[in-house]
Amino acid sequence: MRETYSCYDFEISGHIEKDMPGKNLYVYKIFGTGCPPYDDGVIDSDEWFETENEARFAAIGRIGLLENGE
């Protein structure tokens, strides 16, 4: 499910770790279409997160960096 922070939409998704049954890891995708100056598509997370909330806070932090030009 997509969420919105500032003018960016983002999505958290979970993946089951093959080597550890029952262990989920999470990643985020930020959708920058229409949000200048980063309006060219999708930004994937650089790492895996152990909880959905960790991934959500990382996505929001990355959006903050994007908005500050970093």
N, C-alpha and C positions, 0 to 999 in steps of 0.2 A: 504494500500500500504506500502510495506517495504521500509525503509530508511536505510542508512548506516552511521555510525559514527565510526571512527577508524576501527577496524576489526569486529565490532559488527553490526548486523542488528537489527532494532527495528521497531515496528509498533504501531501506535496510533489508538485507536478505540473509538468511541463515543457510549454512551448508553443514552437512554431517561429515565429520572427520572420518575417513576410511580406516585409519589405523587405530582409532579409539571409538568403538561403537557407543552410541548414546551421547557423544560429545558434539555439540554444535559450535560452529565458529561463524562469525558475522562479518559482513562487509557492507560498504555503502556505495551508492552511485549518486552523484550530483548531476542534475540536469540543468545546464546553463543557458538553454535556448531562450533568447529574448532578454537576457540580463547583461547589458553592456558592462565592461568591455569583453566579458567571457561568454559570448553568445554562439560558440561554435560546437556545442554538443555535450557529451557526457564525460564526467570526471570520475574515475574509479578510485576506490581507496587503495592505499599503498600497502596496507597490512590487514591482517585478520584480527578480530576482536573476540574476546571470550564471552561477552554479553551483548545483548541488543542495545542496552543503554550506553555502553562504552562506544559502540559504533555510531550511535545517534549523536553523542557529545563530540566525537571526532569529526563527524560530518558538519556539525554546526560550527566547530572551530575552524575547519577548512573553509567554510563559506565566509567566515569573518576575515580570514587571510585573503581570500579572493577579493573581497570588497575593499580591502586596504591596499590592493595592488601587489600583493606578495605572491 
